[in-house]
Amino acid sequence: MAEQKTKKTDVSVEGFLNKLADATQREDAFTILKMMRNITGLEPKMWGPSIVGFGACHYKYDSGHEGDCALIGFSPRKGQMSLYFLPGLVRFEKYLKKLGKHKTGKACLYIRKLVDVDLDVLGEMIKVAFTQMGLPAQQNKRAEPVKKSRKKT
């Protein structure tokens, strides 16, 4: 079985975020960092070269694939912020309708700028996701896709 590439590191989270070239993205990243730190009560760790994560869990799927991941996290990517909601965004449909401008993947929420979303709704999503991922029964579930509506959000 292949070795897991995304592992927890000792790289400075603040150092990583301070190196972001785009000032708006850097400010947004520090806002999300503060939100997640306040909600989780945990200190962030870098996972691989570009993911800021909070907490950790070990998962093992029925297929035998297993590894470690953050309970919740984010990554400032080129042109957008990726927020990781494991084991998936399907449970957040009611929040997504109120969130504002965003895109989704199975377990990722993509936001270009925080001014485009309701921070209270985002904070509630982070709180729910972190609480649920702390439950062992949730940690081995694969992400399910969110039902896509035809209208743009």
C-alpha positions as CSV (number, residue, x, y, z in Angstrom):
1,M,0.0,0.0,0.0
2,A,1.3,3.5,-0.9
3,E,2.6,5.7,1.9
4,Q,0.4,8.6,2.9
5,K,1.7,11.9,1.4
6,T,-0.1,14.4,3.6
7,K,1.3,14.1,7.1
8,K,1.4,16.4,10.1
9,T,4.6,18.5,10.2
10,D,6.3,20.9,12.5
11,V,6.3,23.8,10.0
12,S,5.0,27.1,11.4
13,V,1.4,27.7,10.5
14,E,1.8,31.5,10.9
15,G,5.0,31.4,8.9
16,F,3.2,29.6,6.1
17,L,0.3,32.0,6.0
18,N,2.5,35.1,6.2
19,K,4.2,33.9,3.0
20,L,1.0,34.1,1.0
21,A,1.6,36.7,-1.8
22,D,-2.0,37.9,-2.1
23,A,-2.9,40.3,0.8
24,T,-6.7,39.5,0.7
25,Q,-6.1,35.7,0.7
26,R,-3.6,36.1,3.6
27,E,-6.1,38.2,5.6
28,D,-8.9,35.6,4.8
29,A,-6.6,32.8,5.9
30,F,-5.8,34.4,9.2
31,T,-9.6,35.0,9.7
32,I,-10.3,31.3,9.1
33,L,-7.4,30.3,11.4
34,K,-8.8,32.4,14.2
35,M,-12.3,31.0,13.7
36,M,-11.2,27.4,13.7
37,R,-8.9,28.0,16.6
38,N,-11.7,29.5,18.7
39,I,-14.2,26.9,17.7
40,T,-12.0,23.8,18.2
41,G,-10.0,25.1,21.1
42,L,-6.9,23.4,19.5
43,E,-3.7,24.8,18.1
44,P,-3.3,24.3,14.3
45,K,-0.7,22.1,12.7
46,M,0.5,22.0,9.1
47,W,-0.4,18.8,7.2
48,G,1.9,18.5,4.2
49,P,3.2,21.7,2.7
50,S,-0.1,23.6,2.4
51,I,-3.0,22.4,4.7
52,V,-3.7,23.9,8.0
53,G,-5.4,21.3,10.2
54,F,-7.0,21.1,13.7
55,G,-7.1,17.8,15.6
56,A,-6.3,14.4,14.1
57,C,-8.0,11.1,13.6
58,H,-7.0,7.8,12.2
59,Y,-9.4,6.3,9.6
60,K,-9.7,2.9,8.1
61,Y,-12.0,2.1,5.2
62,D,-13.6,-1.3,4.5
63,S,-11.2,-1.5,1.5
64,G,-8.3,-1.6,3.9
65,H,-7.0,1.9,3.0
66,E,-6.1,3.7,6.2
67,G,-4.3,6.9,7.2
68,D,-4.4,10.0,9.4
69,C,-6.0,13.3,8.8
70,A,-7.0,16.5,10.5
71,L,-10.5,16.7,11.9
72,I,-11.0,19.9,10.1
73,G,-8.8,22.2,8.1
74,F,-8.2,24.6,5.2
75,S,-5.7,25.5,2.6
76,P,-5.2,28.7,0.7
77,R,-5.0,27.6,-2.9
78,K,-4.4,29.7,-6.0
79,G,-7.5,31.8,-6.5
80,Q,-9.6,30.3,-3.7
81,M,-9.7,29.0,-0.2
82,S,-10.3,25.2,0.3
83,L,-12.0,24.2,3.5
84,Y,-12.0,20.5,4.4
85,F,-15.2,19.2,5.9
86,L,-14.8,15.4,6.5
87,P,-16.5,13.1,6.0
88,G,-18.3,15.3,3.5
89,L,-20.6,18.3,2.8
90,V,-23.8,16.4,2.3
91,R,-25.0,17.1,5.8
92,F,-24.6,20.9,5.3
93,E,-27.1,21.5,2.5
94,K,-29.2,23.8,4.6
95,Y,-26.1,25.8,5.6
96,L,-24.8,26.0,2.0
97,K,-28.1,27.6,0.8
98,K,-27.5,30.5,3.3
99,L,-23.7,30.7,3.0
100,G,-23.2,32.9,-0.1
101,K,-20.9,32.5,-3.1
102,H,-19.1,29.2,-3.0
103,K,-18.5,25.9,-4.8
104,T,-18.3,22.4,-3.4
105,G,-16.6,19.1,-3.9
106,K,-17.3,15.9,-1.9
107,A,-15.6,17.1,1.3
108,C,-14.3,20.5,0.2
109,L,-15.8,24.0,0.3
110,Y,-14.3,26.5,-2.1
111,I,-14.5,30.2,-1.4
112,R,-12.8,32.9,-3.4
113,K,-13.1,35.7,-0.8
114,L,-14.6,35.7,2.7
115,V,-16.5,38.9,1.9
116,D,-18.7,36.7,-0.4
117,V,-20.0,34.5,2.4
118,D,-21.8,34.8,5.7
119,L,-19.2,34.3,8.4
120,D,-21.8,33.3,11.0
121,V,-23.0,30.5,8.7
122,L,-19.4,29.4,8.0
123,G,-18.7,29.4,11.7
124,E,-21.7,27.2,12.4
125,M,-20.6,24.8,9.7
126,I,-17.1,24.6,11.2
127,K,-18.6,24.0,14.7
128,V,-20.9,21.2,13.4
129,A,-18.2,19.5,11.3
130,F,-15.6,19.6,14.1
131,T,-18.1,18.2,16.7
132,Q,-19.3,15.4,14.3
133,M,-15.8,14.5,13.3
134,G,-14.9,14.0,16.9
135,L,-17.3,11.0,16.9
136,P,-15.4,7.7,16.1
137,A,-18.4,6.5,14.0
138,Q,-17.9,9.4,11.6
139,Q,-14.2,9.0,11.1
140,N,-14.3,6.0,8.8
141,K,-17.0,7.2,6.5
142,R,-16.2,8.2,2.9
143,A,-17.5,11.6,1.8
144,E,-20.7,11.6,-0.2
145,P,-21.2,14.2,-3.0
146,V,-23.5,17.1,-2.4
147,K,-26.5,17.2,-4.6
148,K,-25.8,20.0,-7.1
149,S,-28.6,22.4,-7.9
150,R,-28.7,24.0,-11.3
151,K,-28.7,27.6,-10.1
152,K,-25.4,29.2,-9.2
153,T,-24.7,30.1,-5.6
